[in-house]
């Protein structure tokens, strides 16, 4: 699984990048199912955090969170990513039976 973190229209300090990577360790249980994960942080009025998850069977999930607080936005995004990965894992297990 490759993880890429990009920032658009803002400068993302290293401590925020580390926070995102730390939060993404929650999905290590499915790292063999994920080809790549691209997180994009942009700033206009509020922070827009987006994640594109590319699964090995060709499915792509797009998750988006808007928040005025970057810390809270990172937490909400990681929770949504974890939930989506868990749903996909359960769905694939259901097809394998």
C-alpha positions, 0 to 999 in steps of 0.5 A: 500500500502506498500513501501519498499526502498532497496539499493544495493552496496551503502549506501543510507542516510536517506535524500534520503529515505525521498526524495523518500517517499516524491516523492511517495506521488504523487501516493496516489490517487491510493493507493487502487489499489497498493498492494506494491511498491519496490524501489531499488537503486544500484550504479556501474558507475551510479545510477540505480533506479528500481521500481516494482509495484504490482497492486491488480489485479495481474499486475506487472510493472517494471520501471528502470532509470539510472542517474549519479545524484541521485536527478535527478534519483529519480525525473525521477523515480517518474515521470515514476511511476506516469505516469504508475499508471495513465495509469493503473488506466485509463485502469482499469476504461475503463474495468469497463464500 
